[in-house]
Amino acid sequence: MVQAYILIQTEVGRASTVADVISKIPGVLQAEDVTGPYDVIVRAEAGSVDELGRLVVAEVQRVTGITRTLTCPVVHL
């Protein structure tokens, strides 16, 4: 399993709605609206890096109100 944090910027006033919609996507473990330079932080998992990429591009980035994402894969050093 590959896990990642997805940092999301949204349109003004859309963070709560975006987090709610994303939390229902299969593969998303948690989605929280936060304060700071990002509006929503998501923890997601997939079977491979390629599956994770498809989750981000085909599912997460298509949610209305998102302006930018940054995917940070979890590594075990």
N, CA, C and O atoms as CSV, one atom per row, in Angstrom:
chain,resi,resn,atom,element,x,y,z
A,1,MET,N,N,0.821,-1.189,0.000
A,1,MET,CA,C,0.000,0.000,0.000
A,1,MET,C,C,0.865,1.252,0.000
A,1,MET,O,O,1.894,1.317,0.673
A,2,VAL,N,N,0.433,2.230,-0.758
A,2,VAL,CA,C,1.078,3.540,-0.795
A,2,VAL,C,C,0.111,4.530,-0.162
A,2,VAL,O,O,-1.066,4.574,-0.520
A,3,GLN,N,N,0.608,5.320,0.776
A,3,GLN,CA,C,-0.213,6.359,1.382
A,3,GLN,C,C,0.392,7.712,1.070
A,3,GLN,O,O,1.594,7.832,0.831
A,4,ALA,N,N,-0.458,8.734,1.076
A,4,ALA,CA,C,0.002,10.089,0.792
A,4,ALA,C,C,-0.899,11.101,1.470
A,4,ALA,O,O,-2.066,10.836,1.758
A,5,TYR,N,N,-0.322,12.270,1.718
A,5,TYR,CA,C,-1.100,13.433,2.112
A,5,TYR,C,C,-1.290,14.275,0.857
A,5,TYR,O,O,-0.345,14.492,0.099
A,6,ILE,N,N,-2.494,14.740,0.645
A,6,ILE,CA,C,-2.803,15.608,-0.490
A,6,ILE,C,C,-3.190,16.959,0.090
A,6,ILE,O,O,-4.199,17.086,0.784
A,7,LEU,N,N,-2.376,17.963,-0.203
A,7,LEU,CA,C,-2.619,19.321,0.291
A,7,LEU,C,C,-3.383,20.065,-0.785
A,7,LEU,O,O,-2.973,20.089,-1.946
A,8,ILE,N,N,-4.488,20.669,-0.399
A,8,ILE,CA,C,-5.412,21.238,-1.381
A,8,ILE,C,C,-5.702,22.699,-1.077
A,8,ILE,O,O,-5.971,23.073,0.064
A,9,GLN,N,N,-5.641,23.518,-2.124
A,9,GLN,CA,C,-6.117,24.893,-2.056
A,9,GLN,C,C,-7.469,24.939,-2.761
A,9,GLN,O,O,-7.665,24.296,-3.792
A,10,THR,N,N,-8.392,25.703,-2.197
A,10,THR,CA,C,-9.743,25.785,-2.753
A,10,THR,C,C,-10.118,27.229,-3.042
A,10,THR,O,O,-9.434,28.166,-2.632
A,11,GLU,N,N,-11.211,27.379,-3.750
A,11,GLU,CA,C,-11.805,28.707,-3.904
A,11,GLU,C,C,-12.261,29.176,-2.528
A,11,GLU,O,O,-12.546,28.358,-1.654
A,12,VAL,N,N,-12.329,30.474,-2.335
A,12,VAL,CA,C,-12.727,31.047,-1.052
A,12,VAL,C,C,-14.103,30.519,-0.650
A,12,VAL,O,O,-15.051,30.539,-1.435
A,13,GLY,N,N,-14.184,30.050,0.590
A,13,GLY,CA,C,-15.450,29.586,1.132
A,13,GLY,C,C,-15.837,28.167,0.747
A,13,GLY,O,O,-16.933,27.727,1.093
A,14,ARG,N,N,-14.978,27.433,0.044
A,14,ARG,CA,C,-15.332,26.096,-0.439
A,14,ARG,C,C,-14.672,24.958,0.333
A,14,ARG,O,O,-14.956,23.794,0.047
A,15,ALA,N,N,-13.809,25.248,1.294
A,15,ALA,CA,C,-13.021,24.210,1.961
A,15,ALA,C,C,-13.885,23.129,2.597
A,15,ALA,O,O,-13.619,21.942,2.406
A,16,SER,N,N,-14.890,23.505,3.331
A,16,SER,CA,C,-15.731,22.529,4.024
A,16,SER,C,C,-16.451,21.610,3.041
A,16,SER,O,O,-16.509,20.398,3.248
A,17,THR,N,N,-16.993,22.182,1.980
A,17,THR,CA,C,-17.696,21.388,0.965
A,17,THR,C,C,-16.733,20.460,0.254
A,17,THR,O,O,-17.051,19.292,0.035
A,18,VAL,N,N,-15.557,20.959,-0.113
A,18,VAL,CA,C,-14.555,20.132,-0.792
A,18,VAL,C,C,-14.142,18.967,0.102
A,18,VAL,O,O,-14.068,17.832,-0.367
A,19,ALA,N,N,-13.874,19.225,1.370
A,19,ALA,CA,C,-13.476,18.164,2.297
A,19,ALA,C,C,-14.568,17.115,2.420
A,19,ALA,O,O,-14.277,15.919,2.461
A,20,ASP,N,N,-15.814,17.545,2.479
A,20,ASP,CA,C,-16.937,16.617,2.599
A,20,ASP,C,C,-17.048,15.721,1.362
A,20,ASP,O,O,-17.219,14.509,1.489
A,21,VAL,N,N,-16.953,16.304,0.183
A,21,VAL,CA,C,-17.055,15.530,-1.063
A,21,VAL,C,C,-15.888,14.553,-1.175
A,21,VAL,O,O,-16.088,13.384,-1.506
A,22,ILE,N,N,-14.684,15.020,-0.904
A,22,ILE,CA,C,-13.502,14.163,-1.028
A,22,ILE,C,C,-13.531,13.021,-0.023
A,22,ILE,O,O,-13.066,11.924,-0.333
A,23,SER,N,N,-14.061,13.246,1.161
A,23,SER,CA,C,-14.087,12.199,2.189
A,23,SER,C,C,-14.886,10.975,1.746
A,23,SER,O,O,-14.727,9.896,2.319
A,24,LYS,N,N,-15.729,11.125,0.751
A,24,LYS,CA,C,-16.559,10.019,0.258
A,24,LYS,C,C,-15.905,9.246,-0.897
A,24,LYS,O,O,-16.462,8.247,-1.353
A,25,ILE,N,N,-14.756,9.682,-1.370
A,25,ILE,CA,C,-14.068,9.019,-2.483
A,25,ILE,C,C,-13.367,7.767,-1.959
A,25,ILE,O,O,-12.641,7.844,-0.968
A,26,PRO,N,N,-13.567,6.616,-2.603
A,26,PRO,CA,C,-12.861,5.402,-2.185
A,26,PRO,C,C,-11.344,5.604,-2.245
A,26,PRO,O,O,-10.820,6.133,-3.226
A,27,GLY,N,N,-10.655,5.183,-1.201
A,27,GLY,CA,C,-9.213,5.368,-1.111
A,27,GLY,C,C,-8.830,6.531,-0.221
A,27,GLY,O,O,-7.676,6.645,0.194
A,28,VAL,N,N,-9.788,7.396,0.075
A,28,VAL,CA,C,-9.529,8.527,0.978
A,28,VAL,C,C,-9.786,8.055,2.406
A,28,VAL,O,O,-10.881,7.600,2.736
A,29,LEU,N,N,-8.771,8.170,3.236
A,29,LEU,CA,C,-8.885,7.759,4.631
A,29,LEU,C,C,-9.430,8.871,5.507
A,29,LEU,O,O,-10.163,8.620,6.463
A,30,GLN,N,N,-9.064,10.112,5.174
A,30,GLN,CA,C,-9.482,11.258,5.985
A,30,GLN,C,C,-9.361,12.518,5.154
A,30,GLN,O,O,-8.440,12.649,4.348
A,31,ALA,N,N,-10.279,13.440,5.343
A,31,ALA,CA,C,-10.227,14.747,4.682
A,31,ALA,C,C,-10.669,15.796,5.702
A,31,ALA,O,O,-11.776,15.734,6.236
A,32,GLU,N,N,-9.801,16.740,5.956
A,32,GLU,CA,C,-10.070,17.769,6.966
A,32,GLU,C,C,-9.858,19.156,6.383
A,32,GLU,O,O,-8.881,19.391,5.671
A,33,ASP,N,N,-10.774,20.082,6.682
A,33,ASP,CA,C,-10.515,21.470,6.310
A,33,ASP,C,C,-9.674,22.086,7.427
A,33,ASP,O,O,-9.925,21.870,8.613
A,34,VAL,N,N,-8.670,22.861,7.012
A,34,VAL,CA,C,-7.682,23.408,7.937
A,34,VAL,C,C,-7.446,24.886,7.621
A,34,VAL,O,O,-7.951,25.408,6.627
A,35,THR,N,N,-6.675,25.550,8.478
A,35,THR,CA,C,-6.267,26.922,8.197
A,35,THR,C,C,-4.805,26.921,7.788
A,35,THR,O,O,-4.082,25.960,8.051
A,36,GLY,N,N,-4.371,27.990,7.150
A,36,GLY,CA,C,-2.989,28.096,6.708
A,36,GLY,C,C,-2.915,28.212,5.197
A,36,GLY,O,O,-3.894,28.595,4.557
A,37,PRO,N,N,-1.759,27.883,4.616
A,37,PRO,CA,C,-1.600,28.038,3.167
A,37,PRO,C,C,-2.446,27.054,2.363
A,37,PRO,O,O,-2.710,27.288,1.184
A,38,TYR,N,N,-2.870,25.964,2.983
A,38,TYR,CA,C,-3.765,25.003,2.329
A,38,TYR,C,C,-5.097,25.017,3.052
A,38,TYR,O,O,-5.171,25.350,4.235
A,39,ASP,N,N,-6.146,24.653,2.337
A,39,ASP,CA,C,-7.493,24.709,2.893
A,39,ASP,C,C,-8.015,23.348,3.327
A,39,ASP,O,O,-8.845,23.252,4.231
A,40,VAL,N,N,-7.524,22.293,2.677
A,40,VAL,CA,C,-7.948,20.925,2.988
A,40,VAL,C,C,-6.712,20.039,2.954
A,40,VAL,O,O,-5.868,20.173,2.068
A,41,ILE,N,N,-6.607,19.132,3.924
A,41,ILE,CA,C,-5.560,18.120,3.902
A,41,ILE,C,C,-6.230,16.754,3.901
A,41,ILE,O,O,-7.106,16.468,4.718
A,42,VAL,N,N,-5.799,15.923,2.969
A,42,VAL,CA,C,-6.390,14.598,2.768
A,42,VAL,C,C,-5.319,13.547,3.009
A,42,VAL,O,O,-4.165,13.732,2.622
A,43,ARG,N,N,-5.693,12.455,3.642
A,43,ARG,CA,C,-4.826,11.275,3.722
A,43,ARG,C,C,-5.488,10.205,2.877
A,43,ARG,O,O,-6.657,9.876,3.077
A,44,ALA,N,N,-4.730,9.660,1.923
A,44,ALA,CA,C,-5.280,8.677,0.994
A,44,ALA,C,C,-4.340,7.490,0.878
A,44,ALA,O,O,-3.157,7.587,1.205
A,45,GLU,N,N,-4.877,6.365,0.406
A,45,GLU,CA,C,-4.040,5.202,0.154
A,45,GLU,C,C,-4.488,4.502,-1.113
A,45,GLU,O,O,-5.651,4.566,-1.512
A,46,ALA,N,N,-3.519,3.827,-1.739
A,46,ALA,CA,C,-3.784,3.084,-2.965
A,46,ALA,C,C,-2.803,1.914,-3.024
A,46,ALA,O,O,-1.841,1.853,-2.258
A,47,GLY,N,N,-3.060,0.999,-3.936
A,47,GLY,CA,C,-2.225,-0.183,-4.055
A,47,GLY,C,C,-0.855,0.073,-4.643
A,47,GLY,O,O,0.070,-0.703,-4.404
A,48,SER,N,N,-0.702,1.136,-5.402
A,48,SER,CA,C,0.577,1.463,-6.039
A,48,SER,C,C,0.651,2.970,-6.265
A,48,SER,O,O,-0.337,3.685,-6.096
A,49,VAL,N,N,1.827,3.437,-6.646
A,49,VAL,CA,C,2.000,4.855,-6.948
A,49,VAL,C,C,1.135,5.235,-8.150
A,49,VAL,O,O,0.553,6.320,-8.179
A,50,ASP,N,N,1.050,4.347,-9.136
A,50,ASP,CA,C,0.212,4.633,-10.308
A,50,ASP,C,C,-1.259,4.760,-9.919
A,50,ASP,O,O,-1.950,5.657,-10.402
A,51,GLU,N,N,-1.742,3.873,-9.052
A,51,GLU,CA,C,-3.131,3.959,-8.591
A,51,GLU,C,C,-3.355,5.237,-7.800
A,51,GLU,O,O,-4.408,5.866,-7.913
A,52,LEU,N,N,-2.371,5.623,-7.001
A,52,LEU,CA,C,-2.473,6.869,-6.246
A,52,LEU,C,C,-2.579,8.053,-7.196
A,52,LEU,O,O,-3.394,8.951,-6.988
A,53,GLY,N,N,-1.756,8.054,-8.236
A,53,GLY,CA,C,-1.819,9.124,-9.234
A,53,GLY,C,C,-3.175,9.205,-9.899
A,53,GLY,O,O,-3.710,10.294,-10.108
A,54,ARG,N,N,-3.732,8.045,-10.234
A,54,ARG,CA,C,-5.071,8.039,-10.846
A,54,ARG,C,C,-6.130,8.548,-9.874
A,54,ARG,O,O,-7.053,9.255,-10.277
A,55,LEU,N,N,-6.002,8.193,-8.596
A,55,LEU,CA,C,-6.936,8.684,-7.578
A,55,LEU,C,C,-6.899,10.210,-7.515
A,55,LEU,O,O,-7.941,10.863,-7.473
A,56,VAL,N,N,-5.699,10.766,-7.510
A,56,VAL,CA,C,-5.560,12.224,-7.409
A,56,VAL,C,C,-6.093,12.906,-8.661
A,56,VAL,O,O,-6.887,13.842,-8.568
A,57,VAL,N,N,-5.662,12.444,-9.835
A,57,VAL,CA,C,-6.018,13.126,-11.082
A,57,VAL,C,C,-7.464,12.861,-11.491
A,57,VAL,O,O,-8.175,13.788,-11.880
A,58,ALA,N,N,-7.905,11.616,-11.408
A,58,ALA,CA,C,-9.234,11.262,-11.917
A,58,ALA,C,C,-10.356,11.520,-10.914
A,58,ALA,O,O,-11.510,11.693,-11.308
A,59,GLU,N,N,-10.034,11.548,-9.639
A,59,GLU,CA,C,-11.089,11.702,-8.634
A,59,GLU,C,C,-10.968,13.026,-7.868
A,59,GLU,O,O,-11.867,13.865,-7.927
A,60,VAL,N,N,-9.871,13.204,-7.160
A,60,VAL,CA,C,-9.732,14.357,-6.270
A,60,VAL,C,C,-9.725,15.668,-7.044
A,60,VAL,O,O,-10.474,16.584,-6.704
A,61,GLN,N,N,-8.894,15.778,-8.079
A,61,GLN,CA,C,-8.769,17.055,-8.788
A,61,GLN,C,C,-10.027,17.445,-9.552
A,61,GLN,O,O,-10.149,18.590,-9.987
A,62,ARG,N,N,-10.946,16.534,-9.720
A,62,ARG,CA,C,-12.197,16.852,-10.425
A,62,ARG,C,C,-13.272,17.429,-9.521
A,62,ARG,O,O,-14.338,17.818,-9.997
A,63,VAL,N,N,-13.006,17.489,-8.231
A,63,VAL,CA,C,-13.980,18.040,-7.290
A,63,VAL,C,C,-14.087,19.552,-7.513
A,63,VAL,O,O,-13.081,20.260,-7.548
A,64,THR,N,N,-15.295,20.017,-7.660
A,64,THR,CA,C,-15.551,21.440,-7.888
A,64,THR,C,C,-15.055,22.269,-6.703
A,64,THR,O,O,-15.321,21.939,-5.548
A,65,GLY,N,N,-14.340,23.338,-7.001
A,65,GLY,CA,C,-13.869,24.255,-5.971
A,65,GLY,C,C,-12.388,24.139,-5.683
A,65,GLY,O,O,-11.831,24.984,-4.982
A,66,ILE,N,N,-11.728,23.101,-6.213
A,66,ILE,CA,C,-10.291,22.938,-5.993
A,66,ILE,C,C,-9.527,23.783,-7.006
A,66,ILE,O,O,-9.841,23.775,-8.196
A,67,THR,N,N,-8.524,24.509,-6.525
A,67,THR,CA,C,-7.701,25.306,-7.426
A,67,THR,C,C,-6.297,24.730,-7.597
A,67,THR,O,O,-5.663,24.958,-8.627
A,68,ARG,N,N,-5.800,23.984,-6.603
A,68,ARG,CA,C,-4.444,23.421,-6.693
A,68,ARG,C,C,-4.293,22.280,-5.696
A,68,ARG,O,O,-4.866,22.313,-4.607
A,69,THR,N,N,-3.507,21.258,-6.086
A,69,THR,CA,C,-3.193,20.169,-5.169
A,69,THR,C,C,-1.684,19.937,-5.139
A,69,THR,O,O,-0.972,20.252,-6.093
A,70,LEU,N,N,-1.217,19.386,-4.035
A,70,LEU,CA,C,0.174,18.972,-3.879
A,70,LEU,C,C,0.131,17.625,-3.182
A,70,LEU,O,O,-0.351,17.529,-2.054
A,71,THR,N,N,0.629,16.579,-3.840
A,71,THR,CA,C,0.596,15.233,-3.294
A,71,THR,C,C,1.947,14.906,-2.658
A,71,THR,O,O,2.992,15.056,-3.291
A,72,CYS,N,N,1.914,14.458,-1.402
A,72,CYS,CA,C,3.121,14.145,-0.651
A,72,CYS,C,C,3.057,12.689,-0.200
A,72,CYS,O,O,2.431,12.389,0.816
A,73,PRO,N,N,3.703,11.768,-0.947
A,73,PRO,CA,C,3.690,10.362,-0.562
A,73,PRO,C,C,4.387,10.150,0.786
A,73,PRO,O,O,5.375,10.814,1.098
A,74,VAL,N,N,3.863,9.230,1.563
A,74,VAL,CA,C,4.451,8.866,2.850
A,74,VAL,C,C,5.612,7.919,2.584
A,74,VAL,O,O,5.467,6.959,1.827
A,75,VAL,N,N,6.764,8.180,3.201
A,75,VAL,CA,C,7.927,7.293,3.096
A,75,VAL,C,C,8.301,6.807,4.494
A,75,VAL,O,O,8.062,7.487,5.491
A,76,HIS,N,N,8.878,5.642,4.540
A,76,HIS,CA,C,9.324,5.069,5.806
A,76,HIS,C,C,10.839,4.962,5.760
A,76,HIS,O,O,11.383,4.046,5.143
A,77,LEU,N,N,11.518,5.893,6.411
A,77,LEU,CA,C,12.982,5.957,6.378
A,77,LEU,C,C,13.600,5.161,7.507
A,77,LEU,O,O,14.824,5.109,7.628
